[in-house]
Amino acid sequence: MPSIFTRIVNGEIPCHKIAETDQFLAFLDVFPCAVGHTLVVPKQETDYIFDLDDALYLGLMGFSKTVAAALEKAIACKRVGVAVVGLEVPHAHVHLIPLNSMSDMNFNKKLQMKPEELADIARQIRAHVAL
């Protein structure tokens, strides 16, 4: 059965897209730790990030860096934190979280945001993506 991220990649589930290439997709987390919390996934479904081949792993990190630069321009923050947890969804992914304090990267604290708020944030971030 495909992961929820594969279903998003395939367009079966909508998302608030930030950036996309032929190999990667970045979209907003709908239950973010902080405003602008973005998920970056390879389109190839692989459960564990360290099972990605080297080229795909390095590409994922490079794509994440590009998205993080856009996040820093669009969302007021001191820096963008990076986390790879890998237990909640069986599809390798990177969390990019705008940080102003360490508590902003608390996966037990989820913001409740309206779809129109997420759409506006995604639009703001997309405006700064340089692919």
Secondary structure as UniProt FT lines:
FT   HELIX           4..9
FT   TURN            10..11
FT   STRAND          17..20
FT   STRAND          24..28
FT   TURN            35..36
FT   STRAND          38..42
FT   HELIX           49..51
FT   HELIX           54..74
FT   STRAND          79..83
FT   STRAND          94..99
FT   HELIX           102..105
FT   TURN            107..108
FT   HELIX           115..126
FT   TURN            127..128
//
